[in-house]
């Protein structure tokens, strides 16, 4: 289960530096003051640099286009906070000899670093472990501030890190030892691809491949879309944000319709049967699912869910479903943090609320591991009120189950490679498994999972059936990718 913390402040950084952190280009930021190790905070974008140099001289040419785009997209009255971070280390740099190593990160120029050192006598380099928020929040623009107070405390989890543990450890060691980038030419190519990757699928795939090669991310952080029809999954959360649709010139009505359509597709992909007789529109339900259980869904695209949404859903649901409405799971999917009034109304009416990113995470899990989302089991995590963290808990539980099975598949593979045998018994595998740090399994429990993995519908290991379960023999067929926890 993820570790949850409550944060009430945000560290203000140039919006381009935050973009570099989110892209995986860097794992550290330059701060105005020393930041204590272990401190946790949101990351608030600003248009202020650490010195008076123009952007063209502050950033490397390979990053300049991305930096300029980030500043152009920054709001004038409010800004969007998308991530939070924990400070893993803060180094004080006060010698010109150390600047060349920092400049090799290919974000800040050596001239910019020298100017900061001249003005402030010290450079505070904060190593940040960054995590995405499940939903971005809007805060007023603040000037000349190191830390600002958030409008309300945020309960955040480590469910969606920019880097997996292993990759972050490697990158942290590389930065501490000031190792130069091994492939600067590829970094330049990735920077050139960044603007094309937004709309060009081929450029996007190459962009992702380069990031994986450079160690900025892993293949686990992308849906492996051998079927191009799955590309729509990446747009679920974006279509829940009405402001994005308005930027494209679409009306609020069209934005709402787009989100309703992709929600319908998502629920069907997860295994629900969506009935067309209750199609949305004036006076109609947005979505009604009849199997495996009744589910009524109201979709809201925008920056927040209107307080009246619960009353609307109750009124329309009772009109169409009569007494069956009260027996259905009732769900609102929309953006932002529900207001106190909305949460009270949802609790009274026993209506659940999730945001679009939570729906996207469920669909991503189903896409990467088909059949992994058990809707009957998922129902146990549905409760009145905002339940994003409940769903995150369910997703992590499923990932841990898959991780265990992935480890068993690798165990069979490595055991046969190391021993030279063609097949292995449960007792032999259990002895090897017990030496690992994972949770211990009883031999019969291991056998049950291996039988599951040997099913023709899974086919990760093969099975030669014996006279009893201890006489069964297993052999390796194919790898099962390990999910990030």
GUGUZA-64915 format. One line per field, with one value per residue (C-alpha): residue number from 1; residue in one letter; chain; z, y, x. Coordinates in pm, 1 decimal, padded with zeros to 6 digits. Each point is the difference from the previous one (the first is absolute). Example, Ala and Ser with C-alpha at 12.3 -4.5 7.8 and 13.67 -1.06 7.14 Angstrom:
n = 1  2
res = A  S
chain = A  A
c3 = 00780.0  -00066.0
c2 = -00450.0  00344.0
c1 = 01230.0  00137.0
This chain:
n = 1  2  3  4  5  6  7  8  9  10  11  12  13  14  15  16  17  18  19  20  21  22  23  24  25  26  27  28  29  30  31  32  33  34  35  36  37  38  39  40  41  42  43  44  45  46  47  48  49  50  51  52  53  54  55  56  57  58  59  60  61  62  63  64  65  66  67  68  69  70  71  72  73  74  75  76  77  78  79  80  81  82  83  84  85  86  87  88  89  90  91  92  93  94  95  96  97  98  99  100  101  102  103  104  105  106  107  108  109  110  111  112  113  114  115  116  117  118  119  120  121  122  123  124  125  126  127  128  129  130  131  132  133  134  135  136  137  138  139  140  141  142  143  144  145  146  147  148  149  150  151  152  153  154  155  156  157  158  159  160  161  162  163  164  165  166  167  168  169  170  171  172  173  174  175  176  177  178  179  180  181  182  183  184  185  186  187  188  189  190  191  192  193  194  195  196  197  198  199  200  201  202  203  204  205  206  207  208  209  210  211  212  213  214  215  216  217  218  219  220  221  222  223  224  225  226  227  228  229  230  231  232  233  234  235  236  237  238  239  240  241  242  243  244  245  246  247  248  249  250  251  252  253  254  255  256  257  258  259  260  261  262  263  264  265  266  267  268  269  270  271  272  273  274  275  276  277  278  279  280  281  282  283  284  285  286  287  288  289  290  291  292  293  294  295  296  297  298  299  300  301  302  303  304  305  306  307  308  309  310  311  312  313  314  315  316  317  318  319  320  321  322  323  324  325  326  327  328  329  330  331  332  333  334  335  336  337  338  339  340  341  342  343  344  345  346  347  348  349  350  351  352  353  354  355  356  357  358  359  360  361  362  363  364  365  366  367  368  369  370  371  372  373  374  375  376  377  378  379  380  381  382  383  384  385  386  387  388  389  390  391  392  393  394  395  396  397  398  399  400  401  402  403  404  405  406  407  408  409  410  411  412  413  414  415  416  417  418  419  420  421  422  423  424  425  426  427  428  429  430  431  432  433  434  435  436  437  438  439  440  441  442  443  444  445  446  447  448  449  450  451  452  453  454  455  456  457  458  459  460  461  462  463  464  465  466  467  468  469  470  471  472  473  474  475  476  477  478  479  480  481  482  483  484  485
res = X  X  X  X  X  X  X  X  X  X  X  X  X  X  X  X  X  X  X  X  X  X  X  X  X  X  X  X  X  X  X  X  X  X  X  X  X  X  X  X  X  X  X  X  X  X  X  X  X  X  X  X  X  X  X  X  X  X  X  X  X  X  X  X  X  X  X  X  X  X  X  X  X  X  X  X  X  X  X  X  X  X  X  X  X  X  X  X  X  X  X  X  X  X  X  X  X  X  X  X  X  X  X  X  X  X  X  X  X  X  X  X  X  X  X  X  X  X  X  X  X  X  X  X  X  X  X  X  X  X  X  X  X  X  X  X  X  X  X  X  X  X  X  X  X  X  X  X  X  X  X  X  X  X  X  X  X  X  X  X  X  X  X  X  X  X  X  X  X  X  X  X  X  X  X  X  X  X  X  X  X  X  X  X  X  X  X  X  X  X  X  X  X  X  X  X  X  X  X  X  X  X  X  X  X  X  X  X  X  X  X  X  X  X  X  X  X  X  X  X  X  X  X  X  X  X  X  X  X  X  X  X  X  X  X  X  X  X  X  X  X  X  X  X  X  X  X  X  X  X  X  X  X  X  X  X  X  X  X  X  X  X  X  X  X  X  X  X  X  X  X  X  X  X  X  X  X  X  X  X  X  X  X  X  X  X  X  X  X  X  X  X  X  X  X  X  X  X  X  X  X  X  X  X  X  X  X  X  X  X  X  X  X  X  X  X  X  X  X  X  X  X  X  X  X  X  X  X  X  X  X  X  X  X  X  X  X  X  X  X  X  X  X  X  X  X  X  X  X  X  X  X  X  X  X  X  X  X  X  X  X  X  X  X  X  X  X  X  X  X  X  X  X  X  X  X  X  X  X  X  X  X  X  X  X  X  X  X  X  X  X  X  X  X  X  X  X  X  X  X  X  X  X  X  X  X  X  X  X  X  X  X  X  X  X  X  X  X  X  X  X  X  X  X  X  X  X  X  X  X  X  X  X  X  X  X  X  X  X  X  X  X  X  X  X  X  X  X  X  X  X  X  X  X  X  X  X  X  X  X  X  X  X  X  X  X  X  X  X  X  X  X  X  X  X  X  X  X  X  X  X  X  X  X  X
chain = A  A  A  A  A  A  A  A  A  A  A  A  A  A  A  A  A  A  A  A  A  A  A  A  A  A  A  A  A  A  A  A  A  A  A  A  A  A  A  A  A  A  A  A  A  A  A  A  A  A  A  A  A  A  A  A  A  A  A  A  A  A  A  A  A  A  A  A  A  A  A  A  A  A  A  A  A  A  A  A  A  A  A  A  A  A  A  A  A  A  A  A  A  A  A  A  A  A  A  A  A  A  A  A  A  A  A  A  A  A  A  A  A  A  A  A  A  A  A  A  A  A  A  A  A  A  A  A  A  A  A  A  A  A  A  A  A  A  A  A  A  A  A  A  A  A  A  A  A  A  A  A  A  A  A  A  A  A  A  A  A  A  A  A  A  A  A  A  A  A  A  A  A  A  A  A  A  A  A  A  A  A  A  A  A  A  A  A  A  A  A  A  A  A  A  A  A  A  A  A  A  A  A  A  A  A  A  A  A  A  A  A  A  A  A  A  A  A  A  A  A  A  A  A  A  A  A  A  A  A  A  A  A  A  A  A  A  A  A  A  A  A  A  A  A  A  A  A  A  A  A  A  A  A  A  A  A  A  A  A  A  A  A  A  A  A  A  A  A  A  A  A  A  A  A  A  A  A  A  A  A  A  A  A  A  A  A  A  A  A  A  A  A  A  A  A  A  A  A  A  A  A  A  A  A  A  A  A  A  A  A  A  A  A  A  A  A  A  A  A  A  A  A  A  A  A  A  A  A  A  A  A  A  A  A  A  A  A  A  A  A  A  A  A  A  A  A  A  A  A  A  A  A  A  A  A  A  A  A  A  A  A  A  A  A  A  A  A  A  A  A  A  A  A  A  A  A  A  A  A  A  A  A  A  A  A  A  A  A  A  A  A  A  A  A  A  A  A  A  A  A  A  A  A  A  A  A  A  A  A  A  A  A  A  A  A  A  A  A  A  A  A  A  A  A  A  A  A  A  A  A  A  A  A  A  A  A  A  A  A  A  A  A  A  A  A  A  A  A  A  A  A  A  A  A  A  A  A  A  A  A  A  A  A  A  A  A  A  A  A  A  A  A  A  A  A  A  A  A  A  A  A  A  A  A
c3 = 00000.0  -00076.5  00275.7  00044.9  00123.4  00047.3  -00155.0  00048.9  -00175.1  -00347.6  -00113.4  -00273.6  -00294.4  -00358.4  -00203.3  -00244.0  00282.8  00115.8  -00358.2  -00010.0  00327.4  -00133.4  -00327.6  00189.7  -00139.1  00345.7  00356.6  00173.4  00007.6  00105.0  00310.1  00154.9  00341.9  00157.0  00014.9  00276.6  -00100.8  00026.5  -00045.1  -00217.5  -00209.2  -00320.1  -00301.9  -00101.6  -00337.9  -00029.0  -00276.8  00210.5  -00065.1  00263.1  -00154.3  -00240.7  -00312.4  -00290.0  -00067.7  -00308.6  00216.3  00303.8  -00167.4  -00231.1  -00365.2  00008.0  00266.5  -00108.0  -00216.8  00278.6  00253.3  -00217.9  -00063.9  00374.1  00075.7  -00282.6  00142.5  00354.6  00130.4  00091.9  00294.1  00104.9  -00056.4  -00003.7  00251.1  -00141.3  00232.0  00346.3  00112.5  00288.6  00047.7  00010.2  00032.6  -00018.4  -00101.4  00051.2  -00293.2  00047.1  -00230.5  -00367.8  -00054.8  00063.4  -00258.0  -00306.7  00140.0  00067.5  -00343.0  -00153.6  00108.3  -00318.4  00158.0  00142.0  -00174.7  00181.8  -00040.9  00183.8  00283.4  00032.5  00018.3  00277.0  00192.1  -00038.7  00122.3  00285.1  00094.2  00023.5  -00231.1  00179.7  -00210.4  00127.3  -00108.0  -00042.0  -00014.4  -00202.1  -00005.7  -00211.2  00172.5  -00096.5  -00102.7  -00066.5  00227.1  -00082.7  00225.0  -00035.7  -00149.0  00268.3  -00053.3  00182.7  00223.1  00081.4  00156.8  -00016.6  00192.4  -00191.0  -00003.0  00197.5  00127.9  -00249.4  00091.3  -00255.8  -00072.1  -00167.0  -00245.4  -00310.7  00013.0  -00292.9  00061.9  00140.2  00308.2  -00187.7  -00271.6  00249.1  00201.6  -00313.5  -00109.4  00349.4  00003.6  -00346.2  00111.0  00332.3  -00181.1  -00279.0  -00275.9  -00343.8  -00215.0  -00206.4  -00305.1  -00042.2  -00370.4  00089.3  00251.5  -00279.3  -00223.8  00273.9  00054.3  -00371.3  00002.8  00300.8  -00192.5  -00275.0  00249.3  00116.0  -00325.8  -00192.7  00120.1  -00165.0  00158.1  00335.0  -00012.1  -00091.5  00275.3  00252.1  -00125.6  00038.8  00352.7  00094.9  -00152.0  00182.3  00329.9  00037.7  00031.5  -00046.8  -00237.1  00299.1  00002.4  -00347.8  -00111.4  -00242.0  -00287.4  -00264.5  -00096.1  -00106.1  00097.1  00364.8  -00049.0  00117.9  00356.4  00038.6  -00056.3  00276.0  00262.6  -00253.1  -00126.6  00356.8  00007.3  -00180.0  -00022.9  -00233.0  -00228.6  00001.6  -00110.4  -00304.9  -00080.5  00115.1  00186.5  00356.9  -00133.2  -00244.6  00274.0  00221.6  -00282.0  -00076.5  00362.7  00024.4  -00314.2  00123.4  00341.1  -00173.5  -00193.8  00322.1  00190.3  -00288.7  -00017.9  00371.0  -00056.4  00079.4  -00228.3  -00081.5  -00101.1  -00288.2  00101.6  00269.3  -00218.2  00129.3  -00115.9  00149.9  00265.3  -00061.9  00199.0  -00118.0  00034.7  00140.8  00029.3  00055.7  00048.1  00199.1  00230.2  -00044.3  -00019.2  -00066.9  -00109.3  -00031.2  -00200.0  00062.7  -00213.2  00132.0  00277.8  00277.2  00061.0  00055.7  00348.6  -00151.9  -00172.1  00276.3  -00005.4  -00381.7  00000.4  00267.7  -00185.4  -00346.0  00130.4  00192.0  -00300.3  -00233.9  00229.2  00258.8  00306.7  -00170.0  00031.1  00372.6  -00055.1  -00261.9  00054.4  -00053.8  -00125.9  -00099.3  -00207.8  -00022.7  00061.9  00304.5  00371.4  00095.9  00205.9  00357.1  -00106.1  -00278.0  00234.3  00253.9  -00271.6  -00135.3  00346.8  00060.6  -00340.5  00018.9  -00325.4  -00079.9  -00167.6  -00193.6  -00238.3  -00361.6  00073.6  00233.1  -00278.8  -00236.9  00243.2  00017.5  -00377.8  -00033.6  00237.4  -00201.8  -00326.0  00122.5  00179.6  -00172.5  00243.9  00306.0  00108.7  00179.5  00007.7  00279.4  00216.2  -00099.4  00132.1  00353.9  -00026.8  -00105.6  00287.8  00039.8  -00046.3  -00180.2  -00049.8  -00215.2  00274.2  00033.6  -00370.1  00025.3  00279.1  -00221.3  -00292.6  00220.2  00135.6  -00355.4  -00093.4  00299.7  -00106.6  -00350.5  00139.9  00196.7  -00313.2  -00203.4  00261.2  -00014.8  -00379.0  00031.5  00272.7  -00232.5  -00277.6  00214.2  00183.9  -00325.0  -00141.4  00310.1  00043.0  -00364.8  00069.0  -00248.0  00263.6  00372.3  00288.5  00241.7  00288.7  -00191.5  -00098.4  00350.2  00142.3  -00239.6  00062.5  00378.5  -00036.2  -00147.3  00189.4  -00126.1  00216.9  00072.6  -00169.3  00109.5  -00265.3  -00078.6  -00041.5  -00242.1  -00189.8  -00038.4  -00146.7  -00234.9  -00125.7  -00061.9  -00192.9  -00208.5  -00120.0  -00380.7  00057.6  00167.0  -00121.4  00199.1  00116.2  -00121.8  00217.3  -00015.8  00221.8  00251.1  00216.7  00266.0  00032.5  00139.6  -00311.1  -00241.3  -00196.3  -00142.9  -00269.5  -00130.2  -00302.4  -00002.5  00224.1  00197.2  00025.9  00357.9  00092.3  00194.1  00354.1
c2 = 00000.0  00350.8  00226.7  00291.4  00341.9  00334.0  00306.7  00360.3  00194.7  00023.5  00071.2  00263.8  -00085.4  00127.5  -00174.7  -00125.1  -00166.7  -00179.1  -00112.6  -00143.4  -00185.7  -00144.4  -00103.9  -00181.9  00220.9  00096.0  -00119.6  00321.4  00365.4  00320.0  00153.2  00346.0  -00151.4  -00324.8  -00266.2  -00258.2  -00364.6  -00173.9  00315.9  -00048.7  00260.9  00063.7  00149.6  00339.1  00144.5  00364.2  00222.5  00111.5  -00120.1  -00016.4  00295.5  00288.3  -00172.3  -00039.1  -00346.7  -00036.3  00022.4  -00179.2  -00334.9  -00225.5  00022.0  -00364.5  00089.2  00353.6  -00082.4  -00203.1  00275.7  00272.3  -00207.0  -00060.5  00373.0  00081.5  -00240.6  00136.3  00170.5  00366.9  -00016.0  -00364.6  -00285.7  -00374.7  -00223.0  -00352.1  -00166.9  -00019.6  -00090.3  -00117.4  00143.4  -00288.4  00214.8  00365.7  00088.9  00338.6  00098.0  00302.4  -00052.5  00081.3  -00334.9  -00187.3  00192.5  -00186.7  -00328.4  00151.8  00157.7  -00344.6  -00075.6  00193.3  00209.1  00309.4  00168.5  00046.2  00375.3  -00019.8  -00203.8  00240.7  00292.6  -00170.3  -00070.0  00360.7  00138.6  -00243.0  -00140.8  -00346.1  -00229.5  -00231.5  -00310.7  -00196.5  -00364.2  -00057.1  -00324.4  00114.9  -00149.7  00094.7  00121.9  -00195.5  00332.2  00338.8  00288.6  00370.7  00261.4  00378.5  00129.9  00106.3  00202.6  -00003.4  -00293.7  -00310.7  -00186.5  00077.9  -00135.9  -00223.3  00094.5  -00318.3  -00292.6  -00282.2  -00368.0  -00146.7  -00342.1  -00146.8  -00194.5  00184.4  00087.8  00149.7  -00259.4  -00351.5  -00052.8  -00167.1  00262.7  00287.1  -00158.4  -00029.0  00355.8  00134.1  -00173.0  00137.7  00353.4  -00024.0  -00117.9  00257.8  -00259.2  00163.9  -00104.2  -00305.7  00091.5  00379.6  -00038.4  -00207.8  00264.3  00257.9  -00226.6  -00056.1  00375.7  00050.9  -00268.2  00140.0  00237.0  -00254.6  -00276.3  00179.6  -00067.0  -00250.8  -00365.3  -00107.4  00288.5  -00077.3  -00363.4  00100.5  00263.3  -00268.2  -00244.4  00262.0  00086.2  -00367.9  -00033.9  00311.0  -00129.5  00284.1  -00251.0  -00369.5  -00198.0  -00077.9  00364.7  -00022.9  -00217.4  -00247.1  00074.1  -00263.3  00065.4  00367.2  -00014.9  00030.2  00347.2  00157.3  -00112.0  00275.0  00265.8  -00095.3  00241.3  00277.5  -00010.7  00039.9  00346.5  00236.6  00274.6  -00217.9  -00036.4  00372.4  00057.8  -00210.1  00213.5  -00244.9  00101.7  -00108.0  -00224.9  -00171.3  -00040.6  -00166.8  -00228.7  -00099.5  -00090.6  -00193.8  -00197.1  -00092.4  -00093.6  -00230.4  -00158.0  -00035.6  -00174.4  -00239.9  -00070.0  -00086.1  -00251.0  00189.0  -00036.0  00355.1  00027.6  00237.6  00050.7  00245.7  00211.8  00348.5  00328.6  00230.5  -00198.5  -00322.7  -00198.3  00041.9  -00370.3  -00304.0  -00339.2  -00311.1  -00262.9  -00138.1  00228.8  00311.6  00318.3  00352.7  00244.1  00378.5  00153.8  00355.8  00157.2  00324.0  00139.1  -00100.2  -00198.4  00222.4  -00030.5  -00082.7  -00315.7  -00238.0  00139.6  -00020.2  -00361.1  -00096.0  00171.2  -00138.5  -00344.2  -00046.9  00118.7  -00258.7  -00294.6  00038.9  -00220.0  -00166.5  00324.1  -00042.4  -00349.0  00118.1  00116.6  00376.7  00170.6  00350.4  00035.9  00350.8  00231.9  00178.0  -00048.1  -00020.1  00292.6  -00063.3  00044.8  -00255.6  -00249.0  00036.9  -00049.5  -00305.1  -00155.5  00050.0  -00145.0  -00272.9  00113.5  -00060.5  00252.1  -00063.6  00213.7  -00078.3  -00090.6  -00277.8  -00140.2  00021.9  -00192.1  -00281.0  -00019.8  00010.9  -00295.7  -00194.1  00086.0  -00113.5  -00309.7  -00105.6  -00143.6  00133.0  00230.6  -00209.9  00214.5  -00206.5  00045.7  00366.9  00052.9  -00066.8  00318.4  00219.7  00205.5  00331.6  00314.0  00053.0  -00340.6  00064.0  -00137.0  -00309.0  -00070.6  00066.7  -00258.0  -00253.2  00068.8  -00050.5  -00324.7  -00131.5  00109.2  -00184.5  -00316.4  00037.3  00076.7  -00326.5  -00194.1  00176.1  -00100.4  -00364.0  -00002.8  00136.8  -00254.3  -00288.6  00154.8  00062.7  -00331.3  -00196.7  00216.4  -00046.5  -00373.7  -00104.3  -00195.4  -00000.8  00027.7  00062.1  -00130.2  00221.7  -00106.7  00099.6  00336.1  00062.6  -00049.8  00259.8  00234.7  -00014.4  00145.3  00321.8  00305.3  -00025.0  -00124.1  -00370.5  -00235.5  -00348.0  -00263.3  -00070.7  00372.9  00023.0  -00298.7  00166.0  00314.3  -00200.9  -00190.4  00336.3  00120.0  -00318.8  00042.9  00019.3  00344.1  00124.9  -00224.8  00139.2  -00341.6  -00352.8  -00287.6  -00376.8  -00146.4  -00264.0  -00250.0  00268.4  00367.2  -00069.1  -00202.6  00278.8  00144.8  00353.1  00165.9  00356.1  00130.7  00381.7  00302.1  00182.6  00373.0  00121.8  00295.2  00298.7  00021.5
c1 = 00000.0  00122.7  00121.6  -00241.5  00105.0  -00174.0  00161.8  -00106.0  00276.8  00150.7  00354.2  00007.0  00225.4  00027.6  -00268.1  00264.5  00195.7  -00316.3  -00060.8  00352.7  -00064.9  -00327.1  00161.6  00274.4  00277.2  00122.2  -00053.4  00112.8  -00094.9  00173.3  -00156.7  00030.2  00069.2  00114.3  -00274.1  00008.9  00023.9  -00337.7  -00207.2  -00309.8  -00181.0  -00191.7  00180.9  -00139.9  00106.3  00105.7  00133.5  00297.3  00354.7  00272.2  00184.5  -00050.7  00132.7  -00244.2  -00137.9  00223.1  00313.5  -00143.1  -00075.4  00198.3  -00097.7  -00115.8  -00259.1  -00082.8  -00303.2  -00160.2  00072.8  -00149.6  -00312.5  -00044.1  00018.4  -00243.0  -00260.1  00026.9  -00315.5  -00002.6  -00242.5  00008.1  00244.8  -00049.9  00181.7  00041.4  00250.9  00149.1  00350.3  00212.8  00347.2  00248.7  00313.5  00101.3  00354.7  00164.2  00220.9  00222.6  00296.9  00033.8  00175.6  -00327.1  -00202.1  00123.7  -00131.7  -00339.8  -00012.9  00050.1  -00357.1  -00085.4  -00273.5  00171.8  00292.0  00328.8  -00047.8  -00335.5  00149.5  00292.2  -00240.1  -00201.2  00321.5  00112.7  -00332.5  -00064.9  00346.7  -00163.5  -00196.0  -00243.1  -00052.8  -00301.1  -00029.9  -00375.1  -00196.3  -00301.4  -00350.5  -00300.5  -00314.1  -00315.1  -00154.5  00160.5  -00102.1  -00019.4  00163.8  00036.1  00323.1  00248.5  00317.4  00332.8  -00082.3  00202.2  -00293.5  -00370.3  -00297.2  -00241.0  -00370.7  -00069.8  00212.1  00051.9  00013.6  00240.1  00146.7  00306.2  -00217.3  00118.6  00373.3  00187.5  00272.5  -00004.8  00218.8  00284.5  00026.1  -00010.7  00283.0  00213.8  -00072.7  00071.0  00340.6  00081.6  -00080.8  00184.4  00314.0  -00054.3  00014.4  -00040.2  -00297.9  00099.5  -00210.7  -00029.0  -00087.8  -00306.6  -00105.9  00013.8  -00208.0  -00258.1  -00026.9  -00060.4  -00269.5  -00186.0  -00228.0  -00077.2  -00077.6  -00315.4  -00185.4  00212.2  -00031.4  00326.0  00191.6  -00163.5  00113.1  00356.9  -00006.9  -00100.9  00263.2  00273.7  -00114.8  00015.6  00347.7  00124.0  -00137.7  -00249.1  -00282.2  -00077.0  -00214.7  -00222.5  -00109.7  -00149.1  -00288.1  00150.2  -00234.0  00064.1  -00362.0  -00030.4  -00368.1  00111.4  00147.2  -00327.8  00077.8  00260.2  -00269.8  -00246.7  00129.9  00063.6  -00358.7  -00121.3  00155.2  -00233.7  00261.4  00206.9  -00299.3  -00062.8  00358.3  -00079.6  -00300.3  -00266.3  -00312.1  -00071.0  -00276.8  00236.3  00261.3  -00258.4  -00110.1  00359.0  00061.0  -00325.8  00091.7  00347.1  -00143.0  -00249.4  00286.3  00201.1  -00276.9  -00060.3  00374.4  -00001.1  -00280.4  -00319.7  -00301.4  -00109.3  -00365.9  -00075.9  -00364.9  00101.6  00228.2  00082.7  -00139.1  -00258.8  -00187.4  00192.2  00253.3  00356.8  00078.0  -00176.2  00171.3  -00211.1  00274.0  00177.1  -00199.9  -00209.5  00207.6  -00125.4  00269.1  -00005.6  00288.7  00119.7  00274.2  00148.4  00213.4  -00240.9  -00318.0  -00307.5  -00153.4  -00339.7  00129.7  -00116.0  -00353.3  -00010.4  00114.2  -00254.3  -00286.2  00079.5  00096.9  -00326.2  -00201.3  00153.8  00073.2  -00277.4  00062.6  00300.4  00197.3  00059.9  00143.8  00251.9  00356.2  -00013.5  00314.4  00109.0  00317.2  00140.5  00295.7  00133.8  -00054.1  -00369.1  -00125.2  -00111.5  -00362.8  00040.3  00165.5  -00283.4  -00262.8  00184.7  00020.5  -00373.2  -00095.9  00267.1  00160.5  00368.3  00232.3  00322.8  00203.1  00079.8  00364.0  -00116.3  -00216.5  00296.9  00221.4  -00255.4  -00021.8  00379.6  00025.8  -00256.9  00179.7  00340.4  -00130.6  -00325.9  -00251.4  00183.9  -00284.7  -00261.2  -00314.9  -00158.0  00310.1  00018.6  -00353.6  00127.6  00210.7  -00293.4  -00139.8  -00186.1  00209.4  00329.8  00164.6  00309.0  00223.7  -00220.4  00043.3  00375.1  00010.9  -00179.8  00235.5  00305.5  -00145.7  -00043.7  00352.1  00143.2  -00182.1  00142.8  00345.1  -00006.3  -00095.3  00266.4  00256.8  -00112.1  00031.6  00354.5  00071.5  -00089.6  00209.8  00310.7  -00022.0  00002.4  00280.5  00216.4  -00058.6  -00015.9  -00320.7  -00288.8  -00273.0  -00037.5  -00211.1  -00188.0  00222.9  00315.7  -00147.2  -00130.5  00346.9  00138.7  -00293.0  00040.8  00348.2  -00141.3  -00122.7  -00358.4  -00283.6  00020.4  -00244.0  -00094.5  00089.4  -00365.8  -00073.0  00292.5  -00134.7  -00340.6  00157.1  00222.8  -00305.2  -00168.0  00307.3  00001.4  -00359.5  -00038.9  -00150.7  00319.1  00280.9  00293.3  00119.4  -00069.2  -00121.5  00046.7  -00269.6  00106.6  -00187.4  -00046.8  00087.2  00348.0  00083.3  -00096.1  00292.2  00023.3  00208.8  00043.3  -00192.5  00005.9  00067.4  -00269.7  00087.6  00037.2  -00226.5  00131.1  -00130.2
